[in-house]
């Protein structure tokens, strides 16, 4: 077998669990106009989105066209102004605006036709007047005229098209109940449509400077912190927009618009390539099972080699598996801890470990809380542990330095004086 073939097989094996997880899920994808400028990028996107559709995802595309509109207005000698990062859309701009959006839309549809022409059932892209707009109004004395904001969404019509196997395409053009044409901000539109549909996923292509400094994963509490401490104004604006959508959207992916193929990497690899904001439980803390032994060993072996953890054989781990709690993410064990009961109503916290790739996300605190809850349920009065490296972290979490003589006699008899571990105790 050639190395390239083996790499393909391994990639397919890794992606198989995600293929099953994503099947039948609704995914809203925001495509900024910059991503649609080049024919090659449009074709790549069409192929990848077509693959998502064939794998069973329900796709809503929200298409931007800012650089194309800018270029068309400049070609017609029409000047424009922005206020609060929104374009002021004058009446004389509308014909040029509509023509530019139509051109981008037809180019994108053509790319889908080209990329799926050899399939048994070519993709169908549908559009409609499913987004009702209203004027953005006058803000700080500035009349935005034909710049609008979303008033309501016919999400039943969109959902019906998705159920019928169509890909739904929304553009910056939207209409009011009085028949006027409005220019909508498509990033806002994507977030609001995803919220209205209660989409499983919202994928936002954005610029690298907005992604700068963001971690790979953000829980809602971490998102709140990031909103208060943004790297720049653009990042602050996007994160606040995302925060509003997160109440109704399970997972929001921020990916680099310079990489059209980022969709597949983000969805079908364990660690993705962007930033994932999740409102559902992206991982679970649960009782360990015998099938987890291999994953636990893989997690703790590097720490055992460094002398941070005491070495455990597979046989010992299998015998003690009921003492362990694991933190699982997408089928992988990324954290573990153990609770051993002793006399004097004391419990021993042992083998607390989090995979290096996932440290800094307070997962250790989550594991510690799970062990403390188990200890309280078992009627224990205190927890103790022995450590050679991480006593500061445990002190920060309520443990105090103690003496060996305060431990249960059975544990004192097994104390390894060569390791010279520190004793920490926490009353419950």
Helices and strands as residue ranges (DSSP letters): H 3-22, E 26-31, G 33-36, H 39-54, E 58-63, H 66-75, E 82-83, E 86-87, G 91-93, H 94-115, E 125-126, E 131-135, E 138-139, E 142-143, E 148-153, H 155-163, E 167-170, E 173-175, E 181-183, H 186-197, E 201-206, H 208-211, E 217-219, H 220-228, H 233-245, E 251-256, H 262-268, E 275-278, E 284-287, G 290-292, H 293-305, H 314-319, G 321-323, E 324-329, E 332-342, E 346-354, G 356-358, H 363-377, E 382-387, H 391-396, E 400-402, G 404-406, H 409-413, E 422-427
